[in-house]
Amino acid sequence: MNQPPAKPSLSPEHLAATHTSELIGKRLRAGHKPDYLPDFIYGAIDGTVTTFAVVSGVAGAELSSTIVIILGLANLIGDGFSMAASNYMGTRVEGQLRDRARIREGLEIDAYPDGEREEIRQIYAQKGFTGNDLDQAVDVITSDRQRWIDTMVAEEMGISLTYRSPWIAGLSTMIAFLIVGLIPLLPFVAVWLTSLELSAPYVVSSVMTGCAFFLVGAIKSRFVEQWWVWSGLETLVLGGSAAVSAYIVGWALRGIAV
């Protein structure tokens, strides 16, 4: 599904108002802010997919609602913590790689500054700088050791300089996983806790989960400039495919369930 992203509707008046010298300077001084939306979206989608896959597999095997709740909650807690821990470690490793790259570039600058200076020259020559402009750019960058190191880390090694908190990344994933991933279980939990009677809790769960998939995709579209309907349908199809697969497996193996 390669729907082209919608173009942002920014009027010349809006652009002029937000691109004054003062506002531009303020944004640049603030630097790049870390983005944790991918962590939240990842957790929300995976939480819903895995929990509903468990629900679908148990429903396909024609087992009781109690088993749906037990397996669903076990998956929700266990897999949610596992994903949060994995995201925490992955984000932490990114920071450690960046720190290691900084140390390495600093040592190389101290040991062989002429070679590192030539690397800066060639990097900016590839960007189109020539003659005096190229010489001046090299002089400015290499006149400050920290700026020199940052430039080498970002341009030569392709490592982002934006710091992302491993704790926030992990918590964003787990919170989204638990909140959105609980949706497929709600009809079964409601029947278990109350006197509510649902003739087909799996059908209700399927509808609620489908709405959750679509809503997560629609919310994502506001941040990635994609048409919200298309983004919602894309997430719905991907999540629904996992659920259908789990249901088929459960249905095929229903005869071995005790």
C-alpha positions as CSV (number, residue, x, y, z in Angstrom):
1,M,0.0,0.0,0.0
2,N,2.0,2.9,-1.3
3,Q,-0.4,5.7,-1.1
4,P,1.4,9.0,-1.7
5,P,1.4,11.3,1.4
6,A,-0.9,14.2,1.5
7,K,0.8,17.6,1.0
8,P,0.8,19.8,4.0
9,S,-1.6,22.7,3.6
10,L,0.6,25.6,4.7
11,S,-0.4,29.1,3.4
12,P,2.2,31.7,2.6
13,E,0.9,33.8,5.5
14,H,1.4,30.9,7.9
15,L,4.9,30.3,6.7
16,A,5.8,34.0,6.9
17,A,4.5,34.2,10.5
18,T,6.4,31.1,11.6
19,H,9.7,32.0,9.8
20,T,10.6,35.2,11.4
21,S,14.3,35.6,12.4
22,E,13.4,35.4,16.0
23,L,11.4,32.2,15.7
24,I,13.9,30.5,13.5
25,G,16.7,31.3,15.9
26,K,14.6,30.0,18.8
27,R,13.9,26.7,17.0
28,L,17.5,26.2,16.1
29,R,18.8,26.9,19.6
30,A,16.3,24.4,21.0
31,G,17.8,21.7,18.8
32,H,16.1,18.5,17.6
33,K,13.5,17.1,20.0
34,P,13.4,13.3,20.4
35,D,10.4,11.6,18.8
36,Y,8.7,8.8,20.7
37,L,5.6,8.5,18.5
38,P,7.1,5.4,16.6
39,D,7.6,3.7,20.0
40,F,3.9,4.4,20.9
41,I,2.6,3.3,17.5
42,Y,4.7,0.2,17.5
43,G,3.5,-0.8,21.0
44,A,-0.2,-0.1,20.2
45,I,-0.2,-2.1,17.0
46,D,1.8,-5.0,18.3
47,G,-0.2,-5.1,21.5
48,T,-3.5,-5.3,19.6
49,V,-2.2,-7.8,17.0
50,T,-0.7,-10.2,19.5
51,T,-3.5,-10.1,22.0
52,F,-6.2,-10.5,19.3
53,A,-4.2,-13.3,17.7
54,V,-4.4,-15.1,21.0
55,V,-8.1,-14.4,21.2
56,S,-8.6,-15.6,17.7
57,G,-6.6,-18.7,18.1
58,V,-8.5,-19.7,21.2
59,A,-11.8,-18.8,19.6
60,G,-10.9,-20.8,16.5
61,A,-10.1,-23.8,18.8
62,E,-13.6,-23.3,20.3
63,L,-12.2,-23.1,23.9
64,S,-13.9,-21.3,26.8
65,S,-13.9,-17.6,27.4
66,T,-12.0,-18.2,30.7
67,I,-9.1,-19.5,28.7
68,V,-9.3,-16.5,26.4
69,I,-8.9,-14.2,29.4
70,I,-6.1,-16.2,31.0
71,L,-4.0,-16.5,27.8
72,G,-4.8,-13.0,26.7
73,L,-3.8,-11.4,30.0
74,A,-0.7,-13.5,30.2
75,N,0.3,-12.5,26.7
76,L,-0.5,-8.8,27.5
77,I,1.7,-8.6,30.5
78,G,4.5,-10.9,29.4
79,D,4.8,-9.7,25.8
80,G,4.3,-6.1,26.8
81,F,7.1,-6.2,29.3
82,S,9.3,-8.0,26.8
83,M,8.7,-5.4,24.1
84,A,9.3,-2.5,26.5
85,A,12.6,-4.1,27.7
86,S,13.7,-4.8,24.1
87,N,12.9,-1.2,23.1
88,Y,14.7,0.1,26.2
89,M,17.8,-1.9,25.4
90,G,17.8,-1.0,21.7
91,T,17.5,2.7,22.4
92,R,20.2,2.4,25.1
93,V,22.5,0.7,22.6
94,E,21.9,3.5,20.1
95,G,23.2,6.0,22.7
96,Q,26.1,3.8,23.6
97,L,27.1,3.5,19.9
98,R,26.9,7.3,19.6
99,D,29.1,7.8,22.7
100,R,31.6,5.2,21.4
101,A,31.7,7.0,18.0
102,R,32.3,10.4,19.7
103,I,35.2,8.9,21.7
104,R,36.7,7.3,18.6
105,E,36.4,10.4,16.5
106,G,38.0,12.5,19.3
107,L,40.9,10.2,19.5
108,E,41.4,10.2,15.7
109,I,41.3,14.0,15.7
110,D,43.9,14.2,18.4
111,A,46.1,11.5,16.8
112,Y,45.9,12.6,13.1
113,P,44.1,16.0,12.7
114,D,45.3,16.5,9.1
115,G,43.6,13.3,8.0
116,E,40.4,14.1,9.9
117,R,40.4,17.6,8.4
118,E,40.7,16.1,4.9
119,E,37.6,14.0,5.6
120,I,35.7,17.1,6.5
121,R,36.9,18.7,3.3
122,Q,35.7,15.8,1.2
123,I,32.4,15.5,3.0
124,Y,31.6,19.1,2.2
125,A,33.0,18.9,-1.3
126,Q,30.5,16.2,-2.0
127,K,27.8,18.6,-0.8
128,G,28.8,21.1,-3.5
129,F,31.2,23.4,-1.6
130,T,34.2,24.6,-3.7
131,G,37.1,27.0,-3.5
132,N,37.1,29.6,-0.8
133,D,33.6,28.5,0.4
134,L,35.0,25.0,1.0
135,D,38.1,26.3,2.8
136,Q,36.0,28.5,5.0
137,A,33.6,25.7,5.9
138,V,36.4,23.4,6.8
139,D,38.1,26.1,8.9
140,V,34.8,26.9,10.8
141,I,34.0,23.3,11.6
142,T,37.5,22.2,12.6
143,S,38.0,25.3,14.8
144,D,35.8,23.9,17.5
145,R,36.6,20.3,18.7
146,Q,33.1,19.4,19.8
147,R,31.6,20.7,16.5
148,W,34.2,18.8,14.6
149,I,33.4,15.6,16.4
150,D,29.7,16.0,16.0
151,T,30.1,16.6,12.3
152,M,32.2,13.5,11.8
153,V,29.7,11.4,13.9
154,A,26.7,12.6,11.9
155,E,28.2,13.0,8.4
156,E,30.8,10.2,8.2
157,M,29.2,7.6,10.4
158,G,25.5,8.5,9.8
159,I,24.6,8.5,13.5
160,S,21.9,10.8,14.8
161,L,23.0,13.3,17.4
162,T,19.5,13.5,18.9
163,Y,19.3,11.9,22.3
164,R,16.4,9.6,23.0
165,S,15.7,8.4,26.6
166,P,15.6,4.6,26.8
167,W,13.2,4.8,29.7
168,I,10.7,7.0,27.8
169,A,11.0,4.8,24.7
170,G,10.4,1.7,26.7
171,L,7.5,3.1,28.7
172,S,5.9,4.5,25.6
173,T,5.9,1.1,24.0
174,M,4.6,-0.7,27.1
175,I,1.8,1.8,27.9
176,A,0.5,1.7,24.4
177,F,0.8,-2.1,24.3
178,L,-1.2,-2.5,27.5
179,I,-3.9,0.1,26.8
180,V,-4.6,-0.7,23.2
181,G,-3.8,-4.4,23.5
182,L,-6.5,-4.8,26.2
183,I,-9.2,-3.9,23.8
184,P,-9.7,-7.4,22.3
185,L,-10.2,-8.8,25.8
186,L,-12.7,-6.3,27.0
187,P,-15.9,-8.2,25.9
188,F,-14.7,-11.4,27.5
189,V,-13.7,-9.6,30.7
190,A,-17.0,-7.8,30.8
191,V,-18.9,-11.1,30.6
192,W,-16.7,-12.6,33.3
193,L,-17.0,-9.7,35.8
194,T,-20.6,-8.8,35.3
195,S,-23.9,-10.4,34.5
196,L,-23.7,-9.1,30.9
197,E,-24.8,-11.6,28.4
198,L,-23.1,-11.6,25.0
199,S,-24.0,-14.4,22.6
200,A,-20.9,-13.8,20.5
201,P,-18.2,-12.1,22.5
202,Y,-15.6,-12.9,19.8
203,V,-17.6,-11.0,17.2
204,V,-17.8,-8.0,19.5
205,S,-14.1,-8.3,20.2
206,S,-13.4,-8.4,16.4
207,V,-15.3,-5.2,15.8
208,M,-13.7,-3.4,18.7
209,T,-10.3,-4.5,17.6
210,G,-10.9,-3.5,14.0
211,C,-11.9,0.0,15.2
212,A,-8.7,0.1,17.3
213,F,-6.5,-0.8,14.4
214,F,-8.2,1.8,12.2
215,L,-8.0,4.5,14.9
216,V,-4.3,3.9,15.6
217,G,-3.6,4.1,11.8
218,A,-5.7,7.3,11.5
219,I,-3.8,8.9,14.5
220,K,-0.5,8.0,12.9
221,S,-1.4,9.7,9.7
222,R,-1.5,13.1,11.4
223,F,2.2,12.9,12.1
224,V,3.4,11.3,8.8
225,E,1.3,13.3,6.3
226,Q,-0.6,10.3,5.0
227,W,-4.3,10.3,4.2
228,W,-6.0,9.2,7.4
229,V,-8.4,6.8,5.7
230,W,-5.6,5.1,3.9
231,S,-3.4,4.9,6.9
232,G,-6.3,3.5,9.0
233,L,-7.1,0.8,6.4
234,E,-3.5,-0.1,6.0
235,T,-3.2,-0.8,9.8
236,L,-6.5,-2.6,9.8
237,V,-5.5,-4.9,7.0
238,L,-2.1,-5.7,8.5
239,G,-3.5,-6.4,11.9
240,G,-6.5,-8.3,10.6
241,S,-4.2,-10.6,8.6
242,A,-2.4,-11.7,11.7
243,A,-5.7,-12.3,13.5
244,V,-7.1,-14.4,10.6
245,S,-3.9,-16.5,10.5
246,A,-4.2,-17.2,14.2
247,Y,-7.9,-18.1,13.9
248,I,-7.2,-20.5,11.1
249,V,-4.4,-22.2,13.1
250,G,-6.7,-22.5,16.2
251,W,-9.5,-23.8,14.1
252,A,-7.3,-26.4,12.4
253,L,-6.0,-27.6,15.8
254,R,-9.3,-27.5,17.6
255,G,-9.5,-31.3,17.7
256,I,-6.5,-31.7,19.9
257,A,-7.7,-29.3,22.6
258,V,-8.8,-30.9,25.9
